[in-house]
Structures are given as structure tokens and as C-alpha cells.
């Protein structure tokens, strides 16, 4: 048997292709080569046809389908302004026997019918404009016309299901599982959720301490006849989930209102609702089955993320798991308890506004210090007994002091519990001291103990000498870095913003990036703790989105390591939308991505580099550090908006490197090169005379590029000749570098 399909083909800028069936766009393949994509899609369709998972009729392929392009100028939103964006779309159409024209815009998955052939483009233009009404520029760019965009015919030959025995068995098992969920009481709930009352009886979930008032209020709301669905709102770590766990414990022990007696509490997530149900309609039916079973049993639905429920299965029509539950909640047919942070709530309101309006909000604040201490004393005693550890009041007091200084006290008791667990694990079998709290906090954050322990004195001259050795010839930068460390040590950093924010301004090759590496190394003992982004890569449309989304995005990397140094190289080259994102970082010390996830930057130091002001012609006569600082400050203020400049903690000027600074840099680079593994393994000692540094400075420095060419000169004049001599076996155990006639010689 054979079946023809129209296939929509796009080739992207990276050279890869997508192919999707025009009438069934869920069948899509992606690959490097068109032939491979075509063969893969043909195999998928053959299997689906053989298994009757895809049913077709005579309307799958038409010989009279025509293609044309439509050029439009659409209006899109950027920075709260409407701008015009030129767009092009592939439009397909065919005239039917009844005088109606059927139109496809495959890039937008649009399919509609128009009375009359001449009106098709007018209707198509209006449908496209409606599709992108008040859309962002990023959304438009995602649908820009691709080169080689077209529709072709794919011929699929298929046979009976015998060739696909394994797939047939999997399909039958899936259908049987769905049928079993429908036929067994609690089947869909048992598949998609975990019953917490039984978990409480078995001691598998913890109790909530110090939250009696909140638990009683929650139970009273759930026991009412109407309006009995609740949203628990508050920061991560304040104990929202613990309240629901305590609710399950009280139902298990009968310490609850009569209306809640013997009820089950089902913990359901958006991912579990959709798991194993890839086809359209299946997950919707499971959600409805869950709601119907809850209505019959009177149980309580607990979702630990309102936003996840709002995003589960979401489409452009606004349908999602949350919207399917909405009708049941509005009619008080089911009880629901969901959790949300404030930022996630704002996004959930856009995705599922109806459900958010009917949920009763309960704001859960972090515990006060006194209450949190009592809770952690109790929990610490239980946790310590398992490890043979005694938790003392002094150790807890020091832990709370550290949390308060570094911004973790607003999510008590969660943040305190995590630190307490680390303290106990690092000191099993003995009595905890304040030093154990410092050690645990240092391990968690990476900060050196001398920085976080108030009992240890910081040697300011030693710190200043260390930075002066690393950041050569830039006294203003050394002062700025040392001042930052002193502020952190004294506990005077603003807890609502990053620990520090500097704009390092100056010509290239004078030590701006080296300053960031030095700071990361001093604070964390590892220059690898530096998150470095080249902002020239964030110059185009969609840059702000890429800064927030993806496995290597800034937010993802900071969530993985919340304590660190962020370096934004050449910040002036970024798209203006990036500056709007950074306003939130510099002002509030946090970012919220498009999924509503909050990323805190309050434990980071944000450094930005810029060459603004470095290329201007310099005034005649002597120029002091104050004049240089004013020139850079004026350039920064002339380029960035005032609200961005005002949020930068300090503009640090970097001047050209003096001859003495260049010699010191040459010495450091030369000594590092002569300590490399190839020489050490062979036992070769290399000595050099002072003139070698003069040659390196002469050939490795440039007024335009600072000391950046120094490494290239070192490789050419020293490293490569040493490598040739080593490989040829011409070196003994001692080598002497000499300078003569502007060259470096080996002896």
C-alpha cells in the first residue's frame, strides 16, 4: 500500500533541516542531511500507518496545491515600544469544488478556509497579523523565512503491522495501561500521583515544626464548603511543602477537622500527568480522569508547582493541565493546594489566569530568627543523634549570623536546615563549635574562612600586596578589589544587591580580565569559579532571551553555583535588551526567566569590562589618574542610559601600562612558562639574564593592545626554540637564555 503526503521543508542557518507533514505537523524530523531526514520521516510514517496510529483519507494530498510567498511588515513589541519588522511567509493554497479556497501557512501551523480565490491573500495577511498581535520581536524572529523553504511530496510505502511487532506490543501495552487507569478506582491518581497520608503513616515524610497557626488555617480553608482551594505563596525554603506534609500527618493521626477525616492527599506534578502519553488527547483525558476520581473520592490534590501545572501541555490556545482543573476548582468539585513563588505566580497568571483568580492566596513568610532557632534545635538534636553529634547553641548562633550576613536568612528554616545538615556531616561523633559552622559555610560557598569568620583577622596589607602582584600597574583596580573584600569581610554589603558591581574601563590588554581572574582566585581559590561571557555574542535580536535560557545561559550557571564572580566582557557591544535585563541584576540582585524560575545574584560579584573612552585622542600634556577616570566616566555616561549607570557600584579606570609594569608582566609570564611540565619532567633548569625581559617587552607590547601580544612574543622567542631543542635532544640539564641584537639565544 502507498500514501502520498505533502511535506514542509525548512533549511536553517546552521545548515540543518526540518521536515514535517503538512496535514499532521506533529510528525517532524530534524537532521543534517535532507536525504536522511526524508528516509527517517518515511520510516516513521510507514510504521504509524501500519499500526493504524495514523489514519488517512483522500484529503492528505492534492495535485493542485500551489505555493507563493507573502511579504509583510509586522509590528512587534520591544522595550515597551512598537517597531516594524519585515517578514516573509510561504503560503499554500488550493481551490475546492465548492468554491472555497483552503489556505496553509506551515511556518505558523495555520490552516483555514476562505470564500473565493481572490480574497486568500487578504485573509492570510489578517490571520498572520492576528497571530502576532502584540508579539515580541523574539517571537517574530523565531518564525523568519528560511532559505530553501518549500513543500514537496513524500511517497510512503507500508505493509501490515507484522514488521513492527515490538512497536505494536508497546502500543497495545500503552492502550491497556490507559484503559486500566480508567477502570480501576484511583487508577489515574495512582499513576500520576503519590498519596501522602499513607507516606506519613509510614514515616516517609517529615513533620513541620513551628507552623501550627499556618497548618490550622490551611485545614480550616480546606474544610469549608466553598472556596476550598488554596495557593501557598512564598520564597523557596520557607516551608510551603512542609505545611502540606504536616497536613497529611494530621489527617493520618485524626487531628484534623471532621470534613477532612480519612481524606487522601495526592501529590501530583505536571510531568507525571504527561508521562508516557505522547499523543494529542491522551494527557488531557488523564487530567480529566484525575479530576473525576478526586471528585468521587473527595481527596485533596497537591501540586508543588503551580507554574508547572500551568505549563504542562500548554499551547497557544491557552490549554494546559491547570486550565482543565479550573472548572472542577471553580465548582468546588475538588480541593486543591498548590505552591508558588511570587515570580512564578506572575507567569502562571498569564498562562492560567482563570485558575489563579479562584485560588485563595496564603502568603507564607520566612520564620523569624527565634522561631527558626527553636525548630533547628529540635531538628538538629534528631539529626545529630543519628551521627552521634551534639549541636550547641553557639554553633547555631554562628550559622544564623552567617546566613544573615550573606542573604540566606529570608528563607528560614530551609536555608538553616541545609547548613545544619552540612555541619553535622563534616563533624560526626563530636560536639559542634562555631568553627564548625564557619567551616561548613565555607565549604558550601567556597569563600575562604578568613573572609566569613568574624573571629579571624584579615591582613589588609597582605591582601593588597597579593592583588598588586596579580594586577600589575593598576593601583586603582587594586584599591577597588581590596575595598570590596573589606566590605564583604565587615558584613556591610547591601543584602538586596550583588556583593559588588564594577565597570572596568580602559584600553585592551591592560589587566581588566586578569583582575576578574585574580578576584575569583582569591575568593574561591579557583579562577574557574569565574563565569565569563563575551558580550559581543549577545549583540543581535534575541540576546536577552539567550542570556536567560539554555543549559549554558547565565541564569543556569548561577543557579548551579550561586557564589561566584561574573565577568561580562565588552559590555557595550551587547544588545540594548541585555542592559534592561542587567538592570534587574544590579538593582535587585536577581533574575526571573521565562519559566518563572528565580535566580539570585546576591552572592555574586558582577564585573563588566569596556573600552569606552580608550580610543579618544588624548589631551596634550601630562595626564593624571583623575583625568583618566573622568574621561572614562564621561564616555560611560554618554553611552549607557542614566538608570543603568546609576546602578553600577563603581567605575574603575585602567591606564596604559608603564615600562616597569610591562617588565613585571614579562617576568611573571616567563617564570610561568619555564615551570611547565615538559621542562620539569626532564629535569631541565632554565636561567636567564635581565636583558631577556627587555627583548620581550620591546617585541611583546603595543600601545593599542597593551600587554596582550606578550604571550605571543614569549611563545615565538622562548617556548618554541626550547621545544625544538628538547625534541631534537640538544639540551642538557641546564639552559641559559641570553639577549643579543634584539633576539633571545639558548646556551
N, C-alpha and C positions, 0 to 999 in steps of 0.2 A: 504494500500500500504506500501511496505517496501523498504528500500535502505540501502546498506552497505557502510561504509566509513572506510578508513584507518585513524587512529588517532595517532598522535605523542604525546608521554607522557614523561614528564621530572619531576624528583623529585629533589628539590633544597636542599641546606644545612640546611635551616630552617625547613625542613620537609614538605613544601608545594609543590603543584603540578601545572603544566600547562598541558592542553590537547588542541591540535589544529588539525584541519582536514588537512591531508597531502596535498590534492589537492586544498584546499581552506583555506590557513593559516590565513585568516582574521577572521575565526570563531575559537576563542580561549577562554578558560575559565581558571580561577585561583582559587585555594581553598586549604583548609587544608586537606580534605579527598578525596581520589580517587573516591569513590562511589558518593559523592556529585558532584564532577566535571563531572563525567560521566553522571549522570542524568541531570545536567544543560545543558550540551552540546547536549544531545539527545533532550531535550525540545526545545532548540534554533533551531536545525536543522529541527525538525518536523514542527515548525512554519514557518521557511523560505521556506521549501518545499511546505507546504500547501498554502502559499501566492504566490508561484512561484517567490519569490525573489531569490531563489537558484534553478537554473536549472541544472539537472544532465544528464549524458548519461552513456553508458556502460563502460566508461573508468574511473569510480570513484573507482572501487575496483577490485583487481586482486588476484586470488588464488595462483599464482606463485611468488608473491613478496617475495624476500629474503633479509635478513639483515646481515650485517657484520660490523666490526669496522676497522677503518684505523688509524694507529699511524703515526704521522708526527712530524718532528722537524722544526718549522717555525721560520723565522727571523722577529723580531719586533723592533720598534724604542723606545728607552728610553734614555732621556738626550742626544739626538743627536748622539747616538751610536746604532749599530745593535747588538742585543743579540738573543740567541737561546732559544726558548720556546717550550717544548714538549707539543703536543696536541693530542687529540683523538676525532674521529668523528664517528657517526653512519651513515652508508651508506646503502641505499636501492636500489635494482636493480631488473629488470625483463627483460627477453628476449621477443621481439615481433616476430610476424610471418615473418616479412620482414628482419630478421637477425640483427636488431638494438636492442641495449640494452638501456633501459630507466633507468636513474640514479637519485636518490633523495639524497640530503644532507639536512635533515629537519632543522637542527640547523641553517643553513645559508639561508634557503629558496631557495636552488639551485635545479634546475630541468633541465636536459639536456639529449641528446641522443648521443650514441656512436656507431659507426660501429664496430661490433664484440664484443663478450662477454669477451674475454681475455684482451682487452685494457681498460676495465672500470676503474680499479684502477689507472692506469697511467693517464687517462684523469681526473679522480676525484682529484688526487693529484695536477695536474696542475691548475684545476679550483679553488681549495681551496687556492693554493698559489697566484693565481691572485686576488682572493677576498681579501686577506690580504696583498697585496703588499704595503710595507712601512706603514703598520698599526702600531698603538701604542700598547704597552703591555696591556694597559687598554682594548682596543678593543678585543684583543685575549682572555683575561681573562673572558670577558663577554660571550664568547662562549665556555668555557671549558666544558668538558664532564661531564654530571650529572649522579649520581648514579641512577640505575633503568631506564635509558633512553631506550625507546623501542617504537615499533609501534604495536598497537593492532587493532582489528576490532570492530566497533561500529554498531550495528543494530538499525536502526531508523524506527519506525512505524508512519505513518502520514495519515491524512484524508483530507477532503476538508477544505476550509477556514472558514467554519461556526464556528468552535471552536475559531477562532481568530478574532472576529468581530471588536474589538477595534483596534487591530493591522492593520486589513485590512483598516479600516477607516483612520488611521494615514498614511498608505502607499498611499492611494488614495489622501488624502489631500496634502501630500508632492509632489506627481507627478503633482497634479493640480497647486500647487504653482510654481513649476518649469516651467510648461507649460505657466502659466500666465506671469512669468517673461520674457519668450521668445516672447510672442505675443504682449506685451504692450511696446511701445516706452519708453525707460528709465526704464523698469521693473527691470532688473538685477541691474542697478545702484541704483535705489530707494531702493532695498532690501539690497544691500551691502554697500551703502554709504550715506552720509549726504551732501546736497547741501549747500555750504557755502555762495553763493551770496544772496540767499533768507534769510539765517540766518543773514547776515549783514544788509539787509533791515529792518529786524525786531529788530535789535539792540541786538542780542543774542551773538555776538562775539565781543571782544574788538578791539580797534584800536592799531596800532603800532606807537609809538612816537619816534622821533629822528632817524628814519631809512629811510629817504626819498631817499638817494642815493642807498641804497640796494634794496628798492622797485622798483625804476626806472630801475635799472639794471636787476632785475628779470623780469619785464614786457617786457623789450627790448628783452631779450633772448626768452621768450615765444612767442613773436610776429614775430620772424624770420621764414623764410621758411624752414630752415633745422637746425638740431641740437638744437631743441627747447625743450629738456627735461633736467631738472636741478636737481642736488643733492645739498642740503644745508647742509654743514658740520660745526660743531662747538660744544662746550661743552653744556651740559644741562643747560637751563636757560638763554641763551644768546638772545633768541628771534626768533628762526627759525620759530616756528609756528605762531608767531605774524606777520611775514612778509607775510605769506600766508593769514592770516586773513585780513591784510591791502590790499592785492591784491583783495580779494573778495569785500571789501568796495569800492575800486576804480572802479571796474567793475560795482558795483551796482549804483554808482553815475556818471558813464560815464567818469571818469577821468583816462582813460587808452588808449593805442594805438587802432587804428581802428580795427586791426586784432583780438583784444581781446574783442571787444564790444559785449555785450549780451551773452558772453560765460558763462557756468556754471562751478563751481569748485566743484568737488566731492571728499569729504574726505572718503577714503576707507582704511580699515585696513585688515591685513591678517586674523585675527579672524573672521571678518564679512564675508569675502569671503568664508570661510569654514563653517560658521554657518549653522546647520540644514542639512548638506549634508554629511552623514557618508559614503556613498558607493563610491567605486572607479569609477572615471569617472564623477561623478556629479559635484564636485567642479571645476574640470578642465573646464567643459562646462560652469559653471557660470563665471569663469575668462575670458574665450574667449567671452562670451556674453557681459561682461562689456567692454572689449576692442572694440568689434564691435560697441556697442552703442556709445562709445566715438568717434570712427572713423566717425560714421554717423553724430553725433551732433557737433563735433569739441570741446567738452568740455575739461576741464583740470582735470587730475587725481592727487590727492594729497594723498600721503602716509606719515604719520607722523613717520614711522619707516621703513627704507629700509631693515633692518635686519629681521623684522617681515615678510615682503613680501618674502624675500629670504628663510625663514624657513617655510612658510605656505605651507603645503603639500609636503615638501622636502623628497625625497627618495634617495637611494644610486645611482640611475641612474642620479641624478642631476636635476630632475624635481621639479619645485616649481611654485608658483604664479609669482614670479619675472621672471623666465625663459619663462613663457608663454607670459608675457607682452613684452619680449625682442624684438621679431620680429616686433611688432607694433611700438615700440620706434625707432628701427633702421631705419624703412621705413618712419619715421616722420608721421605715420598714426594717432598717438595720441600725446598729450602733457602730460608730467608727471613732477611733482615736488615731491621729496622725501626728508626726513630728515635723518641725521645720525650723531652720534658722531664719533670721529676719531677711537676709539676702535671697535665700531660696524662696521665701514666701512671695517676694515681689515678682519673681519669674513665674512661679506657679499661678499667681493671679492672672497673668497674661495667657497662660495655656489652659487653665481650667477656672475661669472667673466664677462660674455658677457654683461650683463646689466650695470655693474659698469663701463666697458670700454667706453660705448657710452654716459653715462650721463655726462653733463657738470658740473664740480665741482665749487661751490661758497662757499668759506670759510667765515663763519660768526664769527667774533671775539666779545668778550665781549665789552660792552661800556666803554669808558673812564669815569673817575670819574666825570668830569664836565658835560658831556652829560647825564650820569645817574642821576646826581643830578637834572638837569632840567626836565628830564622825571618824576622822582619820586615826584618833587614838584608839577607838574601838576596832576599826578595821585593821589598824597596824598591829594591835595585840593578836588578832586572829591570824593575820598573815605571818607575823613574827614567830608564833608558836610552831608553825609548820617548818620553819627553818632554824628553830632554836635561837632566834634573835630577839633582843629586848629593845623596843622602841621607846626612847626617852623624850621628855618634854623639850629638852634643849635641842635635840636633833630635829624635831618637828618645827620648833620655832625658827631655826636657821633655814629650813626648807621653805617655810612660808615667806621669810624675808627675801629669799632669792626669787621666789615666784612673783612677789610684789614688785621687786626691782626690775624684773625683765618681762613683765606683762603677762604672766600666767595666772594671776590671782582672780581675773574676771570670769574664769570658767571652773571655779571650785564647785564640787570637790574633785572633778575628774582630773585636772592637772596635778593636784596634790597627790592623788592616788597613784598616778603614773610615776611620779618622783619617789614616793614612798616605796613602791614596789622595786624600783631600781636600787634604792638604798639598802633594802633587805637582801637583795640578790648579791650585792657587792660585799656584804659583811655577814655571811651566815655564821650562826653559832656564837655571836657575841653581842655586847651592848652597843647600840648606836650612839655616836657622838656628833656634835655639829660638824666636825671634819668629814664625817661620812656623808652628810647632806651636801657639802661642798663638792666632794669627790663625785657623787652621783650626778649632781647638776653639771659638773664639768664634763663628765663622760657623755651626758645627754646632749649638751650644746656644742661641745668642742672647745669652749672658751678655756683658757688656762686658769688654774686655780688662783693664781696671784691676782687675776682680774676680778673674780667673783667673790673671793673670800675677804670679808672686811677685816679679819684678824691678820692678814698678810699685808705687809707694806710694799707698795710699788716703788721701785727705784727709778724715779723720773730721769736722772742723767743717763742711766744705762739704756733706758728705752730710747731717749733722744739720740744717743750715740749709735744705737743699732739701726735706726731709720736713716741717719745721716750717712752711714756706711752703705746702705742699700739704695737710697735715693740720692745719688751723687749730685752735688752742685745746685740743689734746690732747697734752700733754707725755708722758704715759705711753705713748701709742701711738707717738710719735716715738722715744722711747727703745727701745721693743721692736723697731721696724723697723731702727733703726740697729744695735742689738746683733746682730740676725740677720745683717745684711750683714757685720759684723765677724767673726762666727763662720765664715761661708762663706769670706770672704777669708783667714782664718787656716788654713783646711782642718781645722777642728775639729768640723764637723758629723758626727753619727753616720751612717756609711755604710750602716747597715742600716735606716734610717728616712727619712721625708721630710726635706728640708733644714730644715724648720721646721713647727711646727703650733701655731697660736694660736686661742684663742676670744676674739673681740672682743665684749665685753659692755657694753651701755649702751642708753640710750633711742634712739628713732628720730631720724634727721636730725642726728646729731652728728659724722658723719665716718667711720663704720665701713667702708662700701662705698668711700668715697673713699680710705681707707688702702690697700685692696686694689688699686685702680686705680693709685695712686701707686707701690706696690711693683712692680707689673708694668711700669710705665713706666720706673722706674729700672733694673730688672734687664735688661729686654729692649728698652728704647726704644720700646715699643708697648703701650698699655693693652689692645690687642686680644689680647694673649697671656694675658689673664685668662679662665679657664674659670669661668663664673658659673652656679650652679644655684639656683633658688628652691625651697627645701626644702618649702614648703607644697604644691608639686605632687607631692611624694613622701610624702603623708600616708596614702594608702589601702593596702589589701591589694595585694601585688604590687609595692610601691615598690622593694624591694631588687632585684627582677628587672629593673625598668626602669632602675635605676641601672647595671646591668651589661650590658644587652643593647640592641641597636639602633644605627643609624648616628649618633645624637646622644647616645648614652649617655656616661657619664663615662669608662669604660674605653676606648671607641673614640676619644674626643677626646684622651686622654692618650697612647694609642699613636701617634696621628698627630703629636702634639707633646709628647714626653716631658719637655721642660724648660718649666716654666711655673708660674703661680700658680692655685690652685684656690680659689674662693670659694663656700662653702655658706651661703647667706643664710637666716637664721631657722632654724637647725638644730633648735631644739626642736620645730618643727612637723612634723618627719619621722616616719614610722612607726618603731616600735622596731626593726624588722628592718633598717632603714638603719643604726642605730647598731652593730649586730652586724657589718655589712659594713665600716664605718669602723674598727672595732677592728683589723681586719687591715691597713688602710692605715696607721693611726697607729703600730701596733706593729712591723710587718714591712716597711712601705713597698711593699706590692704587693697585687694583687687577682687572683684567678683566676675567670674567668667560667664559664658552664655548658658551653662548648665546650672548656674546659681551657686557654684562652689566658691567658698570664700578662701582666699589665700592671704595670710598675714605676712607683711613685710616689716613688722615691728621689731624683729630680731635680726634684721639685716642692715648693712651699710650700703647705700646706693651711691656709686661713683659714676660720673659722666665725664667723658673727655670731649674736647672741642678744639678746633684750630681757628675758631673765630678770632679775628684781631691779629693773628700771627702773620698775615700776608700783607698788611698795610705798610705803606712806606713809613719808615721810622723818622722821627724828627732829628734835625741836625743838632749835634752837641751831646753832652753826657745825659744819659737816661737812667734814673734810679729805679729801684723796685716799686716805689709808689706810683711813678709814671706808668710803668708796665702794667701794674694792677688796674689803674684807671682805664688804660687803653682796652684791656680785655673786658673789663666790666662794661664799658660803653658798647663794645661790639656785641656782647651777650644781650644787653638790654635792647639794642637795636634790632636784634634778630628774633628773639623769643617774645611772646606776649607777656605783659606785666604780671599776670596771675601765675604764670609758670616760673618766672624769675623770682618772684616773692616767696615761692615755696622751696627754693634751693637754700640749703643751710649756709653754704659758704662757696664763694668763687675763689679758687686757688690759682694764682698766676705762676706760670713756669717760664723762666727766662732762658735765653741761649746759654749753652754750656761754655764755661771758660776753658782755657787750655789746661789748667790744673785739674778741672773736673774730667776732661777728656782723658788725661793721663791716668787718673784713678780708675775710670771705667775700663780703659785698656788693660790696666794691671789686673783688675778683677776677672775680666774675660780671659786673659792669658793664663792666669793661675787656674781657673776652672778647666780650661782646655788641656792643660798639662797634667791634670789629675784624672784624666779619663781612663777607662778600663784597659784599653789596648796598651798603654804605656805601663800602667801599674802591674798588669799580668806578666809582662816581660821583664819587670824589674828595671825599667829604664828611667833614670833620673835626668831631668832636663833643667839646665841652668841658663840664665840669660842676663845680658848686661843692660843697663838703663837705656842705652840707645835704641833698643828694640821697641820700647814704648813710643819713642819719638817717631819711628817709622810707621807704627800702627796708627798713631794719631794723625800723622800727615796724610796717609793714604786711606784712613778709615773714618774721616769726618767730613761733613759738608754743611755749609751754612743753611742749606734748605732742608736737609734731612737729619741734622743733629748727629747723634752717635749711632744711628741705625745702620750705616754702612760698615761699622766697626767689625761686626761679626763676619761679614763677607771678606774684609781685608785680612782678618785673623785666619780664616779658612784658607785663603789663597797664599798667604805669606808664610804661615807656620804649619797649620794642620795638614794640608795636602803634601808639602815636602816631607814632613815627618812620616806620613802614611806611605809614600813611595819608598823612602829609605827603609822603613820597617818591613814592608813586603819583600823588598829586594835583599834583606838581610845585611844591610850595610851599617847598621847601628850597633854600637856596643852598649854597655850598661850605663854610660854617661854621655849626654849630649850637651853641647854648648851653643846657644844662639847668640850671634853677633850681628851688629848693624854696620853696613858699609855701603856707601854710594847709593843710599836710599833703598837698600834691599836688606833682607834678613837671610843670614847664611847659617848652615848647620855644620858643626865641627864635632 
